[in-house]
Every structure is written in structure tokens, then in C-alpha cells.
Amino acid sequence: MTISVQGVVARGKGEPVELATVLVPEPGPGEALVTVQACGVCHTDLHYKEGGIGDDFPYLLGHEAAGVVEAVGPDVTDVAPGDFVILNWRAVCGRCRACSRGRPWYCFNTHNATQKMTLEDGTVLSPALGIGAFAEKTLVASGQCTKVDPAIPAVAAGLLGCGVMAGIGAAINTGGVTRGDTVAVIGCGGVGDGAILGARLAGARTIIAVDVDDRKLEWAREFGATDVINSRDTDPVARIRELTGGNGADVVVEAIGRPQTYEQAFYARDLAGTVVLVGVPTPDMRLDLPLLDVFGRGGALKSSWYGDCLPSRDFPMLVDLHLQGRLPLDKFVSETIGLADIEEAFAKMSRGEVLRSVVIL
């Protein structure tokens, strides 16, 4: 038996998204059916739409979501109908070599639902990041559901499902920011501001925000940036060095995913400092750095996938911090919209007018 719902589908590269009827199977073994309550419009969805991640069209977009478990399949014990959950796109297996070594945030065998959602004509949909949450209901692996305190509004909770978690985790989990550190964040969208917020939570004494948009730099101040640099007008590497006693920052988070800004991050860090790449590059991008500089500057060059988070550990903790007033997730929400408004939300995102548009269902 299948359930008919409305969902947002990208049929082809660069084509406008459309609202379509989606057939969702009842959950089988290891699966959960989730009624989606809120889903953020993330850059990753735009990358899918533009063909920047793959060509497995049509895509059922949406992944940064929270909702309520409606039904579960046989043998599912980690969640139950009625649980309020944040959806995650890294359901750890517990058995691969990373999990076996006690590093489940690196799980090499994450999984999604086995059954496929389809269009009415039987065309199989590829759910974005294995979730597909721009829909009234979606089918996921039960491990993609992280139960959290239902006191948090779904609009705020869903943001932890991708962008904000990626940023916070890039600073704290991957970058290892700790009290007294100096931190620079290049790119002040949702992920970059998440990194700024994470650096503040970790006790960084100096947090430098870099962007080309003064509006975004003002938002960055609201999340904890102590200094801001508009890199259209100022050399960000030189200015970061000035603001850190001539040394460079202990940790530089690159939240754009471009070779030019990565090179800035590389040279803006202190000797033995850390660069964290959390921005997502496109397949055609290449990086050219003198190997002697890579050797001579020491430190660490890291990439951060999903903020190296462990949803079962990190989501409940961050929800608690929000409920305590210490993690202002609501500040990321620029507007709430409906499913029919997603194409315009992509346009606003591309113009830099919003941090997050959040779909309410």
C-alpha cells in the first residue's frame, strides 16, 4: 500500500522545480514514515537542482527537516509513532571499520530507506541526501530519525538537520575550537554563521567573519562575530593577521567551497593552525598550492562532512541548549513559506537575501 502526498520535484538540470504527487510506501523493515512539519531550504537542494551533485533526476528535494514519526516497519525499536524527530542524512551502521573503531561520525556505510518513493507514473525518485523532505510525508531509514525534546519548534529543530549542524560541527568537532582561540570564518551564510555560533559556544576570544555582503556581515555579528571584513574592499588575509597580532587565526573555517577562498583560508591561519573546509565545491574545481607552503606552515588541513556530527549525541544536546536560550536557532529563519514557494526561495538564496527560508507543512 502507498500513500499519496504532495512533494517538490526537480525533473532535470536547471529546470524549475514543480509540485507533484508523490507515492510513499508504507515502512518496511528498518524504515520509518515521517510526517514532515518543517524543512529548511538549503544550498544543497539548489546544488541537486542544478546538477552539481549528480544526475539521478528526478530528485525529491528537501532534507533539513523535523517532524513526527507516523509509522515504523517491523523490527524498528529506536523510534516509535508519535516521536518528534530531526531527520539526519548519516544513519550510522554500527559495524563498518569506522564504527568498530569508535568513530561512528565517520561511518563509511550510512544507509537510507530500502523502498523507493515514486511519481504517479511509477518513475523512481531520488530523495535528496536520502531524505526527500519537501513533501508532506517521507520514508527514511529509522536511523535517520533522531528523537529530540518536542518542546522545540519544528522550524528551529529542522535547521540542525543540515546547515547549522554542519557549521557548528565544523568549528567544534572538526576544527577543535576551544576557549581562548582565534577563529576566522569565510562565508557567512547559514553554515558560516553556524560556525561562528559554534566558535562562540566553544569560548573563542576572537571570531572574525569574512564575506562580500555587508548585510551578511551584520547577521554574523548577531551570532557572535567580534570583527567583520568585507573582502570586496579589504584583503582578508592581511586583515585577519592584523586582528590576530600578526599571526593569523588558530582555526579558519571556509564555508563557501571555492579555490580562491580556500587559498585565503590557508594563508590566513597561524603557523600550525587548522583550516576546515565545510563549503561544498563543484566537481570541476581544482586547487593549486605550493607544496613547500603546505609542508612549511604545518598544522592541519581538514574537510568537514556534516560537521563530523553524531546525530544521536549532538542533536539532543543542541536542542537542550536552544531551549535554555543559549543557541538562538530562530535567528537563522528569515522567512517561513509553503511548498509552492520553493523556486522563489532558491532565487532569494542566490541573491543573498535570506539565511534560511523554512517550509512549513
C-alpha positions as CSV (number, residue, x, y, z in Angstrom):
1,M,0.0,0.0,0.0
2,T,1.2,3.5,-0.8
3,I,0.3,7.0,0.4
4,S,-0.2,9.9,-2.0
5,V,1.4,13.2,-0.8
6,Q,2.4,16.5,-2.4
7,G,6.2,17.0,-2.8
8,V,8.6,19.2,-4.7
9,V,10.5,17.6,-7.5
10,A,13.4,18.6,-9.7
11,R,12.9,16.8,-13.0
12,G,16.0,18.0,-14.9
13,K,19.2,20.0,-14.6
14,G,18.4,23.7,-14.1
15,E,14.7,23.3,-14.6
16,P,12.3,25.0,-12.3
17,V,11.0,22.7,-9.5
18,E,7.4,21.6,-9.5
19,L,4.9,20.4,-7.0
20,A,3.9,16.8,-7.8
21,T,2.0,13.9,-6.4
22,V,4.5,11.5,-4.7
23,L,3.7,7.9,-3.8
24,V,5.2,6.9,-0.5
25,P,5.3,3.2,0.5
26,E,4.4,2.1,4.0
27,P,7.5,1.5,6.0
28,G,9.2,-1.9,5.7
29,P,11.9,-3.4,7.9
30,G,14.2,-0.8,9.3
31,E,12.2,2.1,7.9
32,A,10.1,4.9,9.3
33,L,7.3,7.1,7.8
34,V,7.6,10.7,9.0
35,T,5.1,13.5,8.7
36,V,7.2,16.5,7.9
37,Q,6.4,19.6,9.9
38,A,9.2,22.0,8.7
39,C,12.1,21.8,6.2
40,G,14.8,24.4,5.6
41,V,15.7,25.4,2.0
42,C,19.4,24.6,1.9
43,H,22.1,25.3,-0.7
44,T,22.5,21.5,-1.1
45,D,19.0,21.3,-2.5
46,L,19.9,24.0,-5.0
47,H,23.1,22.0,-5.9
48,Y,20.9,19.0,-6.6
49,K,18.5,21.1,-8.8
50,E,21.5,22.5,-10.8
51,G,23.0,19.0,-11.3
52,G,26.0,19.9,-9.1
53,I,25.8,16.7,-7.0
54,G,24.6,14.1,-9.5
55,D,22.4,13.4,-12.5
56,D,19.9,10.9,-10.9
57,F,16.9,13.0,-11.8
58,P,14.1,13.4,-10.9
59,Y,15.0,14.4,-7.4
60,L,12.6,14.7,-4.5
61,L,14.2,17.7,-2.8
62,G,14.5,18.7,0.9
63,H,16.5,17.2,3.7
64,E,16.9,19.8,6.5
65,A,13.7,18.7,8.4
66,A,11.9,17.9,11.5
67,G,8.6,16.1,12.1
68,V,6.7,13.3,13.8
69,V,7.1,9.6,13.2
70,E,3.8,8.3,11.8
71,A,4.6,4.6,11.4
72,V,7.6,2.3,11.6
73,G,8.4,-1.0,10.0
74,P,9.0,-4.4,11.6
75,D,12.0,-4.7,13.9
76,V,12.3,-0.9,14.4
77,T,12.9,-0.2,18.1
78,D,14.9,3.1,18.1
79,V,11.9,5.3,17.3
80,A,8.1,4.9,17.6
81,P,5.0,6.5,16.2
82,G,4.4,9.9,17.9
83,D,8.1,10.6,18.4
84,F,9.3,14.1,17.4
85,V,12.4,13.7,15.4
86,I,15.0,15.6,13.4
87,L,15.9,13.9,10.2
88,N,19.6,13.2,9.5
89,W,21.4,12.0,6.4
90,R,24.0,9.9,8.1
91,A,22.3,6.9,9.7
92,V,25.3,5.1,11.1
93,C,25.6,1.3,10.6
94,G,27.5,0.4,13.8
95,R,29.5,-2.2,12.0
96,C,31.9,-0.7,9.5
97,R,35.6,-0.1,10.3
98,A,35.0,3.5,11.4
99,C,32.1,2.5,13.7
100,S,34.1,-0.5,15.0
101,R,37.0,1.8,16.0
102,G,34.7,4.0,18.0
103,R,34.4,6.8,15.4
104,P,30.8,6.5,14.2
105,W,30.7,10.1,12.9
106,Y,33.0,8.8,10.1
107,C,30.7,5.9,9.3
108,F,31.5,4.5,5.9
109,N,28.3,2.6,5.4
110,T,25.5,5.0,6.2
111,H,22.1,3.9,4.8
112,N,18.7,5.1,3.7
113,A,15.3,3.6,3.2
114,T,15.3,0.5,1.0
115,Q,12.0,1.1,-0.7
116,K,11.6,3.9,-3.3
117,M,9.2,6.8,-3.4
118,T,7.8,7.4,-6.9
119,L,5.8,9.7,-9.1
120,E,2.3,8.6,-10.1
121,D,3.5,7.1,-13.3
122,G,6.0,4.9,-11.4
123,T,9.1,7.0,-12.1
124,V,11.5,6.4,-9.2
125,L,12.5,9.5,-7.3
126,S,16.0,10.1,-5.9
127,P,15.5,11.7,-2.4
128,A,17.9,14.5,-1.7
129,L,20.6,13.1,0.8
130,G,18.4,10.1,1.2
131,I,15.6,12.1,2.8
132,G,13.3,14.0,0.4
133,A,11.6,16.2,2.9
134,F,10.0,18.8,0.7
135,A,6.9,16.6,1.0
136,E,4.1,16.1,3.4
137,K,5.4,12.7,4.4
138,T,8.7,10.9,3.6
139,L,10.1,7.5,4.0
140,V,13.5,7.1,5.6
141,A,15.7,4.6,7.4
142,S,14.8,4.6,11.1
143,G,18.4,5.5,11.9
144,Q,17.8,8.8,10.1
145,C,15.3,9.8,12.8
146,T,16.9,11.4,15.9
147,K,14.4,11.8,18.7
148,V,14.6,15.1,20.5
149,D,12.6,17.2,23.0
150,P,9.3,18.1,21.4
151,A,9.3,21.4,23.2
152,I,11.5,22.9,20.4
153,P,9.5,24.3,17.5
154,A,9.9,22.3,14.3
155,V,11.0,25.4,12.4
156,A,14.1,25.7,14.6
157,A,14.7,22.0,15.1
158,G,14.9,21.1,11.4
159,L,17.9,23.5,10.9
160,L,20.1,21.1,12.9
161,G,19.4,18.5,10.2
162,C,22.0,20.0,7.9
163,G,23.3,23.6,7.6
164,V,23.5,24.8,11.2
165,M,24.8,21.5,12.4
166,A,27.4,21.5,9.6
167,G,28.7,24.9,10.7
168,I,28.7,24.3,14.5
169,G,30.4,20.9,13.9
170,A,33.0,22.4,11.6
171,A,34.1,24.7,14.4
172,I,33.8,22.4,17.4
173,N,34.1,18.8,16.1
174,T,36.4,19.2,13.1
175,G,38.3,22.4,14.0
176,G,38.5,21.6,17.7
177,V,37.9,25.3,18.6
178,T,38.4,25.8,22.3
179,R,38.5,28.6,24.9
180,G,40.8,31.4,24.0
181,D,41.2,30.5,20.3
182,T,41.1,33.0,17.5
183,V,38.8,31.9,14.6
184,A,38.0,33.2,11.2
185,V,35.0,32.2,9.1
186,I,35.0,32.8,5.4
187,G,31.4,32.9,4.0
188,C,28.6,34.0,6.3
189,G,25.6,32.1,5.0
190,G,23.7,29.6,7.2
191,V,26.7,27.2,7.5
192,G,29.2,30.0,8.2
193,D,27.0,31.6,10.8
194,G,26.7,28.2,12.4
195,A,30.5,28.0,12.6
196,I,30.5,31.5,14.2
197,L,27.9,30.4,16.7
198,G,29.9,27.2,17.4
199,A,33.1,29.1,18.0
200,R,31.3,31.4,20.4
201,L,29.9,28.4,22.3
202,A,33.4,26.9,22.5
203,G,34.8,30.1,24.1
204,A,36.8,31.6,21.2
205,R,38.1,35.0,22.2
206,T,38.2,36.4,18.6
207,I,35.8,35.5,15.9
208,I,36.3,37.1,12.5
209,A,33.6,37.0,9.9
210,V,34.5,37.4,6.2
211,D,32.0,38.0,3.4
212,V,31.4,40.3,0.4
213,D,27.9,41.3,1.6
214,D,27.6,43.9,4.4
215,R,24.1,42.6,5.3
216,K,25.5,39.1,5.9
217,L,28.3,40.6,8.0
218,E,25.7,42.3,10.2
219,W,24.0,38.9,10.6
220,A,27.3,37.4,11.5
221,R,27.7,39.9,14.4
222,E,24.4,38.8,15.8
223,F,25.7,35.2,16.0
224,G,28.9,36.2,17.8
225,A,31.4,37.7,15.3
226,T,33.7,40.1,17.1
227,D,35.1,41.6,13.9
228,V,33.9,41.6,10.3
229,I,35.7,42.0,7.0
230,N,34.2,42.8,3.6
231,S,36.6,41.1,1.3
232,R,35.5,43.2,-1.7
233,D,37.1,46.2,0.0
234,T,39.9,44.7,2.2
235,D,42.5,41.9,1.8
236,P,41.0,39.3,4.2
237,V,44.4,37.6,4.8
238,A,46.2,40.8,5.8
239,R,43.3,42.0,7.9
240,I,42.9,38.6,9.7
241,R,46.6,38.8,10.5
242,E,46.2,42.3,11.9
243,L,43.4,41.3,14.1
244,T,45.4,38.3,15.5
245,G,48.6,40.1,16.5
246,G,50.2,39.5,13.1
247,N,49.9,35.7,13.4
248,G,46.8,34.5,11.7
249,A,43.9,32.7,13.2
250,D,44.2,29.4,15.1
251,V,41.3,28.0,13.1
252,V,39.9,29.2,9.8
253,V,36.6,27.8,8.5
254,E,36.0,28.0,4.8
255,A,32.2,27.9,4.3
256,I,32.0,28.7,0.6
257,G,33.8,25.9,-1.3
258,R,35.9,27.8,-3.8
259,P,39.6,27.5,-4.6
260,Q,40.1,31.3,-4.1
261,T,38.6,31.4,-0.7
262,Y,40.3,28.2,0.4
263,E,43.6,29.8,-0.5
264,Q,42.7,32.8,1.6
265,A,41.9,30.4,4.5
266,F,45.2,28.6,4.0
267,Y,47.3,31.8,4.3
268,A,45.1,33.4,7.0
269,R,45.8,30.7,9.6
270,D,48.6,30.8,12.1
271,L,51.6,28.5,11.8
272,A,50.4,25.1,12.9
273,G,46.9,26.3,12.6
274,T,43.9,24.5,11.2
275,V,41.9,25.0,8.0
276,V,38.4,23.4,7.9
277,L,36.7,23.1,4.5
278,V,32.9,22.8,5.1
279,G,31.8,24.7,1.9
280,V,30.9,22.3,-0.9
281,P,33.0,22.6,-4.1
282,T,31.7,21.6,-7.6
283,P,33.4,18.7,-9.4
284,D,35.3,20.9,-11.8
285,M,37.2,22.9,-9.2
286,R,40.9,22.5,-8.7
287,L,43.3,23.8,-6.0
288,D,46.9,24.9,-6.7
289,L,49.1,25.5,-3.6
290,P,52.9,25.4,-3.3
291,L,53.7,22.1,-1.7
292,L,56.5,23.7,0.3
293,D,54.0,26.0,1.9
294,V,51.8,23.1,2.8
295,F,54.8,21.5,4.5
296,G,56.3,24.6,5.9
297,R,53.2,26.1,7.6
298,G,52.4,22.8,9.4
299,G,49.1,22.4,11.1
300,A,46.1,20.6,9.6
301,L,44.0,20.9,6.5
302,K,40.7,19.2,7.2
303,S,37.4,18.7,5.4
304,S,34.2,18.6,7.5
305,W,31.3,16.5,6.2
306,Y,28.1,17.3,8.2
307,G,30.2,18.9,10.8
308,D,31.6,15.4,11.8
309,C,28.5,15.2,13.9
310,L,26.9,12.1,15.5
311,P,23.2,13.0,15.4
312,S,22.3,10.8,18.4
313,R,24.8,12.7,20.5
314,D,24.7,16.2,19.0
315,F,21.1,16.9,18.1
316,P,19.6,16.4,21.6
317,M,22.4,18.4,23.2
318,L,22.0,21.3,20.8
319,V,18.2,21.2,21.2
320,D,18.7,21.5,25.0
321,L,21.0,24.5,24.5
322,H,18.3,26.2,22.4
323,L,15.6,25.6,25.0
324,Q,18.0,27.1,27.6
325,G,18.3,30.2,25.5
326,R,22.0,29.6,24.7
327,L,21.6,28.6,21.0
328,P,19.4,31.0,19.1
329,L,18.4,28.8,16.2
330,D,15.4,31.0,15.5
331,K,17.7,33.8,14.3
332,F,18.6,31.7,11.2
333,V,15.0,31.8,10.0
334,S,14.5,34.7,7.6
335,E,11.0,33.6,6.4
336,T,8.5,30.7,6.5
337,I,7.0,29.6,3.2
338,G,4.9,26.9,1.6
339,L,5.8,24.1,-0.8
340,A,4.8,26.2,-3.7
341,D,7.3,28.9,-2.8
342,I,10.5,26.9,-3.1
343,E,11.6,28.1,-6.5
344,E,11.4,31.7,-5.3
345,A,13.2,30.8,-2.2
346,F,16.1,29.4,-4.3
347,A,16.2,32.8,-6.1
348,K,16.3,34.7,-2.8
349,M,19.1,32.4,-1.6
350,S,21.1,33.0,-4.7
351,R,20.7,36.8,-4.3
352,G,21.9,36.5,-0.7
353,E,18.6,37.9,0.7
354,V,17.9,35.2,3.3
355,L,19.8,33.0,5.7
356,R,17.1,30.3,5.7
357,S,13.7,30.1,4.2
358,V,11.8,27.3,6.0
359,V,8.9,25.4,4.5
360,I,6.0,24.9,6.9
361,L,3.8,21.9,6.3
